[in-house]
Amino acid sequence: MRRKSGEQPNIMLNEEKREKGKLRYSHGFSATEMKTLASVAEAVFPSLTSPNSDFQGNENQQPSKAVQYFLEASASEFPNPDETAELLWNRTLIESLTLVRVVLLLLSTRVGTLLLCGSLCVGDRWPYINYFSCMPLEKREKVLQRWFKHWIFTLVRVAFIYLKVVCLYTFFSRVREDGDNNPVWEAIGYHVDNVENVSQVKKERPLQKGLVETMHEKDSTLHQSLTQKGLQVTEDTKQNVYKIKCDAVIVGSGCGGGVAAAVLASSGLKVVVVEKGSYFTPSDYSPYEGPSMAKLYESGGILPSAEGQLLLLAGSTVGGGSAVNWSACIKTPKPILQEWAEDCKIPLFGSHEYVSVMDSVCERIGVTQDCKEEGFQNQVLRKGCENLGLEVEKVPRNCSEDHYCGSCGFGCRRGDKKGTDRTWLVDAINNDAVILTGCKAERFILEKNKTGSTRKMKCLGIIAETSNNNITKKLHIEAKVTISACGALLTPQLMHASRLKNRNIGQNLHLHPVLMAWGYFPDDSDSEFKGKVYEGGIITSVHKLVAADNKVQAIIETPSLGPAHYTALCPWESGLDMKKRMLKFSRTAHMITIIRDQGSGKVHAGGRVTYKFDALDRQKIQAGLRQSLRILVAAGAVEVGTHRSDGQRLRCKGISNEELEEFLDSVSPVGGPLFFGENWVIHTSAHQMSSCRMGINEKEGAVDENGESWEAEGLFVCDASVLPSAVGVNPMITVQSTAYCLSKRLAESLKQKLG
């Protein structure tokens, strides 16, 4: 899609740095490392100069020009290696980056290449041992295949996975400088979501009157901008800070923070919301995967667990996860509420109040119960379930019933989805709340508690810093109450940075770990499934897999997968196989298995996440994967498979039930890349919970039943962190309802204290 003459480039597009007309990169990879990196990229996704004619499924037809271009394209072409290096440099953990660089350096030497590649690097001319970059392409590919499979190369495997993931991610997400689409998208049948009647998309900024966007400020203007919003601001030149006074400061603007801001502001309190992300409206959002992930997600959407077995997705923008989630609005299941109320002894979840609040939350965010037209993947899920006689339910969504948008994960460009940025935060702003964007909380302001309370400390607010280099002063925000609502990954970090010591901080992290099954449905003229994998509502149907004891083992839904993220998760067997897979991308339906995990992880000081699976969780994932494959086969897929590293798959034409069951028996959730085995898989998680959970005492939780820290008076947590355990379904309604109840109690308590 080329920009019209005179049209301003979308602010979400790649912010490339140029110097004298050339791209300028800030990564620190040496020329030697870059040469080796490019040779790895070529082996991962090579140019096929003499392609077979059956790439489009017709042996008698030559590939189209688009497919021919795609087949000849290589991930080693400029500027992809530098883009890959830039992404690795800026978004990977330091130990992972170090591992990648060590492997690249070894492969840049003859001895290192011999050590890692063995006899494959030996040539027939002096000096006989080739550098990796000088090895023939087919031998480089064999080396990568060997690294993937053999346990002895486990650490090299991890380095290669980082290179493969980032290399393909940049290749398929890159947008050309002139605003044109990526030239390979046409061949794989991918088209960005072009909103019809774009001029009719609402361009108002409903949060504007309460917004201070620090990225547009400097030291000389920030003071005035803050005071114009009704805040008391004084400058402390000795400490080089602005001191801001308010009644309540909230860190984060997502499902927890947005609701808390609305409730507290409506009670007459002066509320300040601190958000490290930026504010975007429907007309600001981009249809492009790479730029959108970079701007809207934590760590640009590339956030692995420390051991590499999980890829985490978490929103990082005004509205948080509610701005980028997939719209599913499922109420907290009754068995979960009963467990939390009785076993965890949190009365709130057994109360009529909570049930009533869920209804109020659904009403405020415009939840609808039906979908007038389902997209390709949900058509497949529904049809497969019907053919098997399985129950499939409609999923309520916070949008209109005719909302047909497959790119809400990049922000809803139609303005139909009602995240907190279009609902609760608007309510807060209308009651004089202030939102500071581009502003990150560093720590809480704590002092020794002199009130005689059982809590040893008292919280007086936060210290925050903007991401704008033109603002040299930090923000010292003083408040009567402080609320951390920056999510289950970041709230523990803020607690750790403030030197809080409760043993539950960062512990008990639940992730709803996900594995996917896929099925390919050719786009034939007589196919009953219309559309592409990226079109239509993302989650409109759900199948619940129920065990013999009538307990839900797993739920099966459909995901949003752009081509870049698809390649990150897709197993790599060879360059040829990857190209074949990508040519089927637009008609490869995916089913995600989501479980309520008993295993748990930890958010460490500094932000690293580790996770340990429970054996029962693996059994539930296995059951969900097998059921997903049955559904895909029943829907008519010509080929099905999983994302296991060996490319596990089954061609479905003419198979018997016995052959299908034999294949299903081979499906099992193996460990991550560090697993000492031939096969491995990467799980994903978009739901993070319970890392500062509620508890009846400080041994059981980081906060009490009102969300207040057991250590610091006046410090509250109001996000998914407080949930006692995993909820087992898409958690938006649960988080918003919990936040509403906690903030309502807090508002009433403050009203009594203040008279």
ZIGIDA-V243363 format. One record per residue. N is the residue number from 0. RES is the residue in one letter. SS is DSSP state (H for helix, E for strand, C for the rest). OMEGA is omega as a letter, one per 40 degrees, with the letter a starting at -180 (* if undefined). Layout:
BEGIN
N;RES;SS;OMEGA
N;RES;SS;OMEGA
END
This chain:
BEGIN
0;M;C;a
1;R;C;i
2;R;C;i
3;K;C;a
4;S;C;i
5;G;C;a
6;E;C;a
7;Q;C;i
8;P;C;i
9;N;C;a
10;I;C;a
11;M;C;a
12;L;C;a
13;N;C;i
14;E;C;a
15;E;C;i
16;K;C;a
17;R;E;i
18;E;E;a
19;K;C;i
20;G;C;a
21;K;E;i
22;L;E;i
23;R;C;a
24;Y;C;a
25;S;C;a
26;H;C;a
27;G;C;i
28;F;C;i
29;S;C;i
30;A;H;i
31;T;H;i
32;E;H;a
33;M;H;i
34;K;H;i
35;T;H;i
36;L;H;i
37;A;H;i
38;S;H;i
39;V;H;i
40;A;H;i
41;E;H;i
42;A;H;i
43;V;H;a
44;F;C;a
45;P;C;i
46;S;C;i
47;L;C;a
48;T;C;i
49;S;C;a
50;P;C;i
51;N;C;a
52;S;H;a
53;D;H;a
54;F;H;i
55;Q;H;i
56;G;C;a
57;N;C;a
58;E;C;a
59;N;C;a
60;Q;C;i
61;Q;C;i
62;P;C;i
63;S;C;i
64;K;H;a
65;A;H;i
66;V;H;i
67;Q;H;i
68;Y;H;a
69;F;H;a
70;L;H;a
71;E;H;a
72;A;C;i
73;S;C;i
74;A;C;i
75;S;C;a
76;E;C;i
77;F;C;e
78;P;C;a
79;N;H;i
80;P;H;i
81;D;H;i
82;E;H;i
83;T;H;i
84;A;H;a
85;E;H;a
86;L;H;i
87;L;H;a
88;W;H;a
89;N;H;a
90;R;H;a
91;T;C;i
92;L;C;a
93;I;H;a
94;E;H;i
95;S;H;i
96;L;H;i
97;T;H;i
98;L;H;i
99;V;H;a
100;R;H;i
101;V;H;i
102;V;H;i
103;L;H;i
104;L;H;i
105;L;H;a
106;L;H;i
107;S;C;i
108;T;C;i
109;R;H;a
110;V;H;i
111;G;H;i
112;T;H;i
113;L;H;a
114;L;H;a
115;L;H;a
116;C;H;i
117;G;H;a
118;S;H;a
119;L;H;a
120;C;H;a
121;V;E;i
122;G;C;a
123;D;C;i
124;R;C;i
125;W;C;e
126;P;C;i
127;Y;C;i
128;I;E;a
129;N;C;i
130;Y;C;i
131;F;H;a
132;S;H;a
133;C;H;i
134;M;C;i
135;P;C;a
136;L;H;a
137;E;H;i
138;K;H;i
139;R;H;i
140;E;H;i
141;K;H;i
142;V;H;i
143;L;H;i
144;Q;H;i
145;R;H;i
146;W;H;a
147;F;H;a
148;K;H;a
149;H;C;a
150;W;H;a
151;I;H;i
152;F;H;a
153;T;H;a
154;L;H;i
155;V;H;i
156;R;H;a
157;V;H;i
158;A;H;a
159;F;H;i
160;I;H;i
161;Y;H;a
162;L;H;a
163;K;H;a
164;V;H;a
165;V;H;i
166;C;H;a
167;L;H;i
168;Y;H;a
169;T;H;a
170;F;H;a
171;F;H;i
172;S;H;a
173;R;C;i
174;V;C;a
175;R;C;a
176;E;C;a
177;D;C;i
178;G;C;i
179;D;C;i
180;N;C;i
181;N;C;a
182;P;C;i
183;V;C;a
184;W;C;a
185;E;C;a
186;A;C;a
187;I;C;i
188;G;C;a
189;Y;C;i
190;H;C;i
191;V;C;a
192;D;C;i
193;N;C;a
194;V;C;i
195;E;C;a
196;N;C;a
197;V;H;i
198;S;H;a
199;Q;H;i
200;V;C;a
201;K;C;a
202;K;C;i
203;E;C;i
204;R;C;a
205;P;C;i
206;L;C;a
207;Q;H;a
208;K;H;i
209;G;H;a
210;L;E;i
211;V;E;a
212;E;E;a
213;T;H;i
214;M;H;i
215;H;H;a
216;E;C;i
217;K;C;a
218;D;H;a
219;S;H;a
220;T;H;a
221;L;H;a
222;H;H;a
223;Q;H;i
224;S;H;i
225;L;H;a
226;T;H;i
227;Q;H;i
228;K;C;i
229;G;C;a
230;L;C;i
231;Q;E;a
232;V;E;i
233;T;E;a
234;E;E;i
235;D;E;a
236;T;C;a
237;K;C;i
238;Q;C;a
239;N;C;i
240;V;E;i
241;Y;E;i
242;K;E;a
243;I;E;i
244;K;E;i
245;C;E;i
246;D;E;a
247;A;E;i
248;V;E;a
249;I;E;i
250;V;E;a
251;G;C;a
252;S;C;a
253;G;C;a
254;C;C;i
255;G;C;a
256;G;H;i
257;G;H;i
258;V;H;a
259;A;H;i
260;A;H;a
261;A;H;a
262;V;H;a
263;L;H;i
264;A;H;a
265;S;H;i
266;S;C;i
267;G;C;a
268;L;C;i
269;K;C;a
270;V;E;i
271;V;E;i
272;V;E;i
273;V;E;a
274;E;E;a
275;K;C;i
276;G;C;a
277;S;C;i
278;Y;C;i
279;F;C;i
280;T;C;a
281;P;C;a
282;S;C;i
283;D;C;a
284;Y;C;i
285;S;C;i
286;P;C;a
287;Y;C;a
288;E;H;a
289;G;H;i
290;P;H;a
291;S;H;i
292;M;H;a
293;A;H;a
294;K;H;a
295;L;H;a
296;Y;E;i
297;E;H;a
298;S;H;i
299;G;H;i
300;G;H;i
301;I;C;a
302;L;E;a
303;P;E;i
304;S;C;a
305;A;C;a
306;E;C;i
307;G;C;a
308;Q;C;a
309;L;E;i
310;L;E;a
311;L;E;i
312;L;C;i
313;A;C;a
314;G;E;i
315;S;C;a
316;T;C;i
317;V;C;a
318;G;C;i
319;G;C;a
320;G;H;a
321;S;H;i
322;A;H;a
323;V;H;a
324;N;C;a
325;W;C;i
326;S;C;a
327;A;E;a
328;C;C;a
329;I;C;a
330;K;C;i
331;T;C;a
332;P;C;a
333;K;H;i
334;P;H;i
335;I;H;i
336;L;H;i
337;Q;H;i
338;E;H;a
339;W;H;a
340;A;H;a
341;E;H;a
342;D;C;a
343;C;C;i
344;K;C;i
345;I;C;a
346;P;H;a
347;L;H;a
348;F;H;i
349;G;H;a
350;S;C;i
351;H;H;i
352;E;H;a
353;Y;H;i
354;V;H;i
355;S;H;i
356;V;H;i
357;M;H;i
358;D;H;a
359;S;H;i
360;V;H;a
361;C;H;i
362;E;H;a
363;R;H;a
364;I;C;i
365;G;C;a
366;V;C;i
367;T;E;a
368;Q;C;a
369;D;C;i
370;C;C;a
371;K;C;a
372;E;C;a
373;E;C;i
374;G;C;a
375;F;H;a
376;Q;H;a
377;N;H;i
378;Q;H;a
379;V;H;a
380;L;H;a
381;R;H;a
382;K;H;i
383;G;H;i
384;C;H;a
385;E;H;i
386;N;H;i
387;L;H;a
388;G;C;a
389;L;C;i
390;E;C;i
391;V;C;a
392;E;E;i
393;K;E;a
394;V;C;i
395;P;C;a
396;R;E;i
397;N;C;i
398;C;C;i
399;S;C;a
400;E;C;i
401;D;C;i
402;H;C;a
403;Y;C;a
404;C;C;i
405;G;C;a
406;S;C;i
407;C;H;i
408;G;H;i
409;F;H;a
410;G;C;a
411;C;C;a
412;R;C;i
413;R;C;a
414;G;C;a
415;D;C;a
416;K;C;a
417;K;C;i
418;G;C;a
419;T;H;i
420;D;H;i
421;R;H;a
422;T;C;a
423;W;H;i
424;L;H;i
425;V;H;i
426;D;H;a
427;A;H;i
428;I;H;i
429;N;H;i
430;N;C;i
431;D;C;i
432;A;C;i
433;V;E;i
434;I;E;i
435;L;E;i
436;T;E;a
437;G;C;a
438;C;E;a
439;K;E;i
440;A;E;i
441;E;E;a
442;R;E;i
443;F;E;i
444;I;E;a
445;L;E;i
446;E;E;i
447;K;E;a
448;N;C;a
449;K;C;a
450;T;C;a
451;G;C;i
452;S;C;i
453;T;C;i
454;R;C;a
455;K;C;a
456;M;E;i
457;K;E;a
458;C;E;a
459;L;E;a
460;G;E;a
461;I;E;i
462;I;E;a
463;A;E;a
464;E;E;i
465;T;E;i
466;S;C;a
467;N;C;a
468;N;C;i
469;N;C;i
470;I;C;a
471;T;C;a
472;K;C;i
473;K;E;a
474;L;E;i
475;H;E;a
476;I;E;a
477;E;E;a
478;A;E;i
479;K;E;i
480;V;E;i
481;T;E;a
482;I;E;i
483;S;E;a
484;A;C;a
485;C;C;i
486;G;C;a
487;A;C;i
488;L;C;a
489;L;C;i
490;T;H;i
491;P;H;i
492;Q;H;i
493;L;H;i
494;M;H;i
495;H;H;a
496;A;H;i
497;S;C;i
498;R;C;i
499;L;C;a
500;K;C;a
501;N;C;a
502;R;C;a
503;N;C;a
504;I;C;i
505;G;C;a
506;Q;C;i
507;N;C;a
508;L;E;i
509;H;E;a
510;L;C;a
511;H;C;a
512;P;C;a
513;V;E;i
514;L;E;a
515;M;E;i
516;A;E;a
517;W;E;i
518;G;E;a
519;Y;E;i
520;F;C;a
521;P;C;a
522;D;C;i
523;D;C;a
524;S;C;a
525;D;C;i
526;S;C;i
527;E;C;a
528;F;C;a
529;K;C;i
530;G;C;a
531;K;C;a
532;V;C;a
533;Y;C;a
534;E;C;i
535;G;C;i
536;G;C;a
537;I;C;i
538;I;C;i
539;T;C;i
540;S;E;i
541;V;E;i
542;H;E;i
543;K;E;i
544;L;E;a
545;V;E;a
546;A;C;a
547;A;C;i
548;D;C;i
549;N;C;i
550;K;C;a
551;V;E;i
552;Q;E;a
553;A;E;i
554;I;E;a
555;I;E;a
556;E;E;i
557;T;C;a
558;P;C;i
559;S;C;a
560;L;C;i
561;G;C;a
562;P;H;a
563;A;H;i
564;H;H;i
565;Y;H;a
566;T;H;i
567;A;H;a
568;L;H;a
569;C;C;i
570;P;C;i
571;W;C;i
572;E;C;i
573;S;C;i
574;G;H;i
575;L;H;a
576;D;H;i
577;M;H;i
578;K;H;i
579;K;H;i
580;R;H;a
581;M;H;i
582;L;H;i
583;K;C;a
584;F;H;a
585;S;H;i
586;R;H;i
587;T;E;a
588;A;E;i
589;H;E;i
590;M;E;i
591;I;E;i
592;T;E;i
593;I;E;i
594;I;C;i
595;R;C;a
596;D;C;i
597;Q;C;i
598;G;C;a
599;S;E;a
600;G;E;a
601;K;E;i
602;V;E;a
603;H;C;i
604;A;C;a
605;G;C;i
606;G;C;i
607;R;C;a
608;V;E;i
609;T;E;a
610;Y;E;i
611;K;E;i
612;F;C;i
613;D;C;a
614;A;H;i
615;L;H;i
616;D;H;i
617;R;H;i
618;Q;H;a
619;K;H;i
620;I;H;i
621;Q;H;i
622;A;H;i
623;G;H;i
624;L;H;a
625;R;H;i
626;Q;H;i
627;S;H;i
628;L;H;i
629;R;H;a
630;I;H;a
631;L;H;i
632;V;H;a
633;A;H;i
634;A;H;i
635;G;C;i
636;A;C;i
637;V;C;i
638;E;E;i
639;V;E;i
640;G;E;i
641;T;E;i
642;H;C;i
643;R;C;a
644;S;C;a
645;D;C;i
646;G;C;a
647;Q;C;a
648;R;E;a
649;L;E;i
650;R;E;a
651;C;C;a
652;K;C;i
653;G;C;a
654;I;C;i
655;S;C;i
656;N;H;i
657;E;H;i
658;E;H;i
659;L;H;a
660;E;H;i
661;E;H;i
662;F;H;a
663;L;H;i
664;D;H;a
665;S;C;a
666;V;C;i
667;S;C;i
668;P;C;a
669;V;C;a
670;G;C;a
671;G;C;a
672;P;C;i
673;L;C;i
674;F;C;a
675;F;C;i
676;G;C;a
677;E;C;a
678;N;C;a
679;W;C;a
680;V;C;i
681;I;C;i
682;H;E;i
683;T;E;i
684;S;E;i
685;A;C;a
686;H;C;i
687;Q;C;a
688;M;E;i
689;S;C;a
690;S;C;i
691;C;C;a
692;R;C;i
693;M;E;i
694;G;C;a
695;I;C;i
696;N;C;a
697;E;C;i
698;K;C;a
699;E;C;a
700;G;C;i
701;A;C;i
702;V;E;i
703;D;C;a
704;E;C;i
705;N;C;i
706;G;C;a
707;E;E;i
708;S;E;i
709;W;C;a
710;E;C;a
711;A;E;i
712;E;E;i
713;G;C;i
714;L;E;a
715;F;E;i
716;V;E;a
717;C;C;i
718;D;C;a
719;A;H;i
720;S;H;a
721;V;H;a
722;L;C;a
723;P;C;i
724;S;C;i
725;A;C;a
726;V;C;i
727;G;C;i
728;V;C;i
729;N;C;a
730;P;C;a
731;M;H;a
732;I;H;i
733;T;H;a
734;V;H;a
735;Q;H;i
736;S;H;i
737;T;H;i
738;A;H;i
739;Y;H;a
740;C;H;a
741;L;H;a
742;S;H;i
743;K;H;i
744;R;H;a
745;L;H;i
746;A;H;i
747;E;H;i
748;S;H;i
749;L;H;a
750;K;H;i
751;Q;H;a
752;K;H;a
753;L;H;i
754;G;C;*
END
